[in-house]
């Protein structure tokens, strides 16, 4: 959804503010707006990486005007920034992760069976310097099977909740016209379709929208998830000691850096978010079970994603024009 808004600081040309765009909330799948905050963090980290490349040092202050009123979260998002960013000109220098910004951040294709090497795991583990955030790689057979089953269970539950699937269907872009008009959401490419089949499927879905809704969409979603988990050598989990808004944003920053680092290591990733979502049908048993098994100390699992060597490249996803993110007041 790319739910970001930028407001320039009228009193300081070096500063601007990041706001969560409440008009892009997905209240059915993300009722507590946790994933919305994680997404804010991905924006901030990508911005920091780009700044290093072009010669700007960034200072990020989270929730400079205080936290949200959780009883009126949408209005709070509109009036309170997630972050204040101040930039300072430095000398441009090539930053190794910069080129990875232009690679697809999600690859849903099957991965090779190769496990991660000790060096790869060590590099991923070393990214977080915050003691309240942890990164854990799971590639033992028992963990891979258990996490795969939980991920598939989450997909099956989500596919059976009509209001959640309808919310997702609203941001499906069936053809080139819709993709160029909205520049967000997801399309047939994101489901692994390419070449001539992409054009054929776009035509069919445009003419017969029911092909991507109802039982057809649910079956395709389950099938895609099953293919993913059946061809996954390892999973990575990001956990936090608490579930505060600050920790949620920092989790997104950490996730973004993990994705860029994975690309640099020749690896691909795919989030498997369903099992971590907080709507009632998902809470029990999968959400409770994954926390019971993998966060018994009471911490919160913010991200679960598969990782491995890709078997094929995936296309870039749609992106909004940067000028559409800037709010003039």
C-alpha positions in Angstrom: 0.0 0.0 0.0 3.0 2.3 0.4 1.2 4.3 3.2 3.6 7.2 3.5 3.2 10.9 3.6 6.0 13.5 3.6 5.6 17.0 5.0 8.4 19.5 4.7 9.5 21.4 7.7 8.8 25.1 7.0 11.2 26.2 9.6 14.2 24.1 8.5 15.1 23.3 5.0 17.1 20.3 6.1 14.2 18.6 7.8 11.0 16.8 6.9 8.4 14.6 8.6 7.2 11.1 7.8 3.5 10.4 8.5 1.6 7.2 8.2 -1.2 7.6 5.6 -4.4 6.8 7.4 -6.3 6.6 4.1 -4.3 3.5 3.2 -5.0 1.6 6.4 -6.0 -2.1 5.9 -8.2 -2.4 9.0 -9.4 -6.0 8.3 -6.0 -7.6 7.8 -4.1 -5.3 10.1 -6.6 -4.2 12.8 -4.0 -3.0 15.2 -1.9 -1.1 12.6 1.2 -3.0 13.5 2.1 -3.9 10.0 1.4 -0.2 9.1 4.2 0.8 11.5 6.6 -1.9 10.2 6.1 -0.4 6.8 7.1 3.0 8.0 10.4 1.6 9.2 11.1 0.1 5.7 10.7 3.6 4.2 13.1 5.1 6.8 15.8 2.5 6.2 15.7 2.7 2.5 15.9 6.5 2.8 19.0 6.2 5.0 20.7 3.8 2.5 20.0 6.1 -0.4 21.3 9.1 1.6 24.6 7.4 2.2 25.0 6.8 -1.5 24.2 10.3 -2.7 26.0 12.1 0.1 23.6 12.8 2.9 23.8 11.8 6.5 20.3 11.3 8.0 19.3 11.8 11.6 16.0 10.0 12.4 13.9 10.9 15.5 10.9 8.6 16.0 7.6 10.1 17.2 9.0 13.6 17.8 5.5 14.8 18.9 4.8 11.9 21.1 2.9 8.6 20.6 -0.5 8.0 19.1 -3.8 8.1 20.9 -4.6 4.4 20.4 -8.3 5.0 20.8 -8.3 7.3 17.8 -5.5 5.8 15.8 -6.4 7.1 12.3 -6.7 10.7 13.5 -3.4 10.4 15.4 -1.7 9.2 12.2 -2.9 12.4 10.5 -1.6 14.8 13.1 1.5 13.1 14.6 4.5 12.2 12.6 6.2 8.8 12.8 9.5 10.4 12.4 11.4 13.7 11.9 14.3 13.3 9.4 17.1 15.8 9.3 19.7 15.6 6.6 23.2 16.9 6.5 25.3 17.1 3.3 28.4 14.9 3.2 30.6 13.5 0.5 28.9 11.0 -1.8 30.4 7.5 -1.6 29.3 4.2 -2.9 27.3 2.2 -0.3 27.3 -1.5 -1.1 23.6 -2.0 -0.4 22.4 0.9 -2.5 22.0 -1.1 -5.7 19.8 -3.6 -3.9 17.2 -0.9 -3.5 16.3 -1.4 -7.1 15.8 -5.2 -6.8 12.4 -6.7 -6.1 12.0 -6.9 -2.3 9.8 -10.1 -2.5 10.4 -13.3 -4.5 7.6 -15.8 -4.2 9.3 -18.4 -6.4 10.6 -21.7 -5.1 14.1 -21.5 -3.5 16.9 -23.9 -3.9 17.5 -26.5 -1.2 20.9 -25.0 -0.2 21.0 -24.0 3.5 22.6 -20.7 4.5 26.2 -20.8 5.2 27.7 -19.9 8.6 29.1 -16.7 7.1 25.7 -15.7 5.7 24.0 -16.3 9.0 26.7 -14.4 10.8 26.2 -11.4 8.6 22.5 -11.4 9.0 22.8 -11.8 12.8 25.2 -8.8 13.0 22.8 -6.3 11.5 20.9 -5.4 14.6 22.7 -3.5 17.3 19.5 -2.9 19.4 19.3 -5.3 22.3 15.5 -5.0 22.2 15.4 -6.4 18.7 16.5 -9.9 17.8 17.1 -11.7 14.5 17.0 -15.5 14.4 17.6 -17.8 11.4 15.9 -21.2 11.5 17.1 -23.9 9.1 16.9 -27.2 11.1 14.5 -29.6 9.4 12.2 -29.6 12.4 11.9 -25.8 12.5 11.5 -25.5 8.7 8.7 -28.0 8.8 7.0 -26.5 11.8 7.2 -22.9 10.5 6.1 -24.0 7.1 3.0 -25.7 8.6 2.2 -22.6 10.6 2.6 -20.3 7.6 0.3 -22.6 5.5 -2.3 -22.7 8.3 -2.3 -18.9 8.4 -2.8 -18.8 4.6 -5.7 -21.2 4.9 -7.4 -19.3 7.6 -7.0 -16.0 5.8 -8.3 -17.4 2.6 -11.5 -18.4 4.4 -12.2 -14.9 5.9 -14.2 -13.1 3.3 -13.8 -9.6 4.6 -10.0 -10.0 4.6 -9.9 -11.4 1.1 -12.3 -8.7 -0.2 -9.9 -6.1 1.3 -7.1 -7.6 -0.6 -9.1 -7.9 -3.8 -9.7 -4.1 -3.7 -5.9 -3.5 -4.3 -5.5 -6.1 -7.0 -4.5 -4.5 -10.3 -5.8 -6.6 -13.1 -4.2 -5.0 -16.1 -1.6 -2.4 -17.3 -4.1 0.4 -17.2 -4.9 -0.1 -13.5 -1.2 -0.6 -12.6 -0.3 2.7 -14.2 -3.3 4.5 -12.7 -2.8 3.3 -9.1 0.9 2.3 -9.0 0.4 0.3 -5.8 -1.2 -3.0 -4.7 -0.4 -6.3 -6.4 -0.9 -7.9 -9.8 -0.6 -11.2 -11.6 3.2 -10.8 -11.8 3.3 -11.0 -8.0 1.6 -14.3 -8.2 4.5 -15.7 -10.3 3.0 -15.2 -13.8 5.3 -13.9 -16.6 5.8 -13.8 -20.3 2.8 -14.4 -22.7 0.9 -16.0 -19.8 0.9 -12.6 -18.0 -0.9 -10.9 -20.8 -3.3 -13.8 -21.3 -4.2 -13.8 -17.6 -4.5 -10.1 -17.4 -7.0 -10.2 -20.2 -9.0 -13.0 -18.6 -9.1 -11.4 -15.2 -10.1 -8.1 -16.7 -13.0 -9.7 -18.6 -13.9 -12.1 -15.8 -13.1 -10.5 -12.4 -14.4 -13.6 -10.6 -11.3 -15.4 -11.7 -9.4 -13.5 -9.0 -12.1 -13.4 -6.3 -14.0 -15.7 -4.0 -13.0 -19.4 -4.1 -10.7 -19.0 -7.1 -8.6 -16.4 -5.3 -8.6 -18.4 -2.1 -7.4 -21.6 -3.9 -4.7 -19.7 -5.7 -3.5 -18.1 -2.5 -3.3 -21.5 -0.7 -1.6 -23.1 -3.7 1.0 -20.3 -3.9 1.8 -20.5 -0.2 2.1 -24.3 -0.3 4.6 -24.1 -3.2 6.6 -21.5 -1.3 6.9 -23.4 2.0 7.6 -26.7 0.2 10.7 -25.0 -1.4 12.1 -23.1 1.5 15.5 -24.0 3.1 15.3 -21.4 5.9 13.2 -18.9 7.8 14.2 -15.7 9.5 12.3 -14.1 12.4 12.4 -10.6 13.9 11.3 -10.3 17.5 11.1 -7.4 19.9 11.0 -7.3 23.7 7.8 -5.3 23.6 5.2 -4.4 21.0 5.4 -0.6 21.2 5.0 1.6 18.2 8.7 2.5 18.4 9.7 -1.2 18.3 7.3 -1.9 15.4 8.9 0.9 13.3 12.4 -0.3 14.3 11.5 -3.8 13.2 10.6 -2.4 9.8 14.0 -0.7 9.6 15.7 -3.9 10.5 13.7 -5.9 8.0 14.6 -3.5 5.2 18.3 -3.8 6.0 18.0 -7.6 6.2 16.3 -7.7 2.7 19.1 -5.5 1.2 21.8 -7.6 2.8 20.1 -10.8 1.6 20.3 -9.4 -2.0 23.9 -8.6 -1.5 24.5 -12.2 -0.4 22.7 -13.6 -3.5 19.6 -14.5 -1.5 15.9 -13.8 -1.9 13.2 -13.3 0.7 9.4 -13.5 1.0 7.4 -12.3 4.0 4.8 -14.8 5.4 2.8 -12.3 7.4 -0.5 -14.1 7.7 0.3 -16.1 10.7 1.3 -13.0 12.6 -1.8 -11.0 11.9 -4.1 -10.0 14.8 -7.7 -10.3 13.6 -9.8 -12.7 15.7 -9.8 -15.7 13.4 -6.0 -15.7 13.2 -5.3 -15.2 16.9 -6.1 -18.8 17.9 -4.5 -21.0 17.3 -1.7 -20.0 14.8 -0.8 -16.6 16.2 -0.8 -17.9 19.8 1.0 -21.1 18.8 3.9 -19.4 17.0 4.5 -17.2 20.0 4.2 -20.1 22.4 6.8 -22.0 20.4 9.2 -19.2 19.3 8.6 -16.4 21.8 8.0 -18.0 25.2 9.6 -15.1 27.0 6.7 -12.8 26.1 8.4 -11.0 23.2 6.5 -10.1 20.0 7.3 -11.7 16.7 7.2 -8.8 14.2 8.3 -10.5 11.0 8.6 -14.0 9.6 10.0 -14.5 6.2 11.5 -17.3 4.1 15.0 -16.9 2.7 17.1 -18.8 0.2 18.7 -18.9 -3.2 16.1 -18.0 -5.8 15.3 -20.3 -8.7 14.1 -17.4 -10.9 13.9 -13.7 -10.9 10.8 -11.8 -9.9 9.6 -8.5 -11.5 9.7 -5.2 -9.7 6.5 -4.3 -7.9 4.6 -1.1 -8.6 5.7 2.1 -6.9 3.9 5.4 -6.4 5.5 8.6 -7.8 7.5 10.3 -5.1 5.7 13.6 -5.6 2.4 11.9 -4.7 3.9 11.3 -1.2 4.5 15.0 -0.5 1.7 16.8 1.3 1.5 20.6 0.7 0.1 22.6 3.5 
